[in-house]
Amino acid sequence: MLGLRYFVCERCDSVHSGLEEPAACARCAAVAFAELPAGTGADAYFTRGLRGDR
């Protein structure tokens, strides 16, 4: 099973999640992203509302 990957827009620092890198930033339309590496806590941070530990 594939997990979500997290990508940070290099222009505006918005974080996008998905199975693949987005084509463009939804906020500023930039196309350069840096992937957050596994083990950075991104999953825990971005899914905490789904688990109820706000």
C-alpha positions in Angstrom: 0.0 0.0 0.0 1.3 3.4 -0.9 1.5 6.2 1.7 1.0 9.9 1.3 4.1 11.9 0.4 4.5 15.6 1.4 5.9 18.3 -0.9 6.8 21.8 0.1 6.5 24.6 -2.5 9.9 26.2 -2.8 8.3 29.6 -3.5 5.6 30.0 -0.8 6.3 27.1 1.6 2.8 25.6 1.2 2.7 21.9 1.9 0.9 19.6 -0.5 0.2 15.9 0.0 -0.4 13.1 -2.5 1.0 10.0 -4.0 2.9 12.0 -6.6 4.4 15.5 -6.8 1.8 18.0 -7.8 2.1 19.7 -11.2 1.9 23.1 -9.7 1.3 24.8 -6.3 -2.3 25.4 -5.6 -1.4 28.6 -3.8 1.1 30.4 -6.1 1.3 28.2 -9.2 5.1 27.5 -8.8 6.4 24.2 -10.1 9.4 23.6 -7.9 8.9 21.4 -4.8 11.0 19.8 -2.2 9.8 16.5 -0.8 9.7 16.1 3.0 11.7 13.0 3.8 10.1 10.1 5.7 10.7 10.2 9.4 10.3 14.0 9.7 7.0 13.7 11.6 5.0 15.1 8.6 2.5 12.2 8.7 1.8 12.8 12.4 1.6 16.6 12.0 -0.7 16.7 9.0 -3.1 13.9 10.1 -3.5 14.8 13.8 -7.0 16.1 13.2 -8.0 12.8 11.7 -6.9 11.0 14.9 -8.6 13.5 17.2 -5.5 14.6 19.1 -5.7 18.3 18.3 
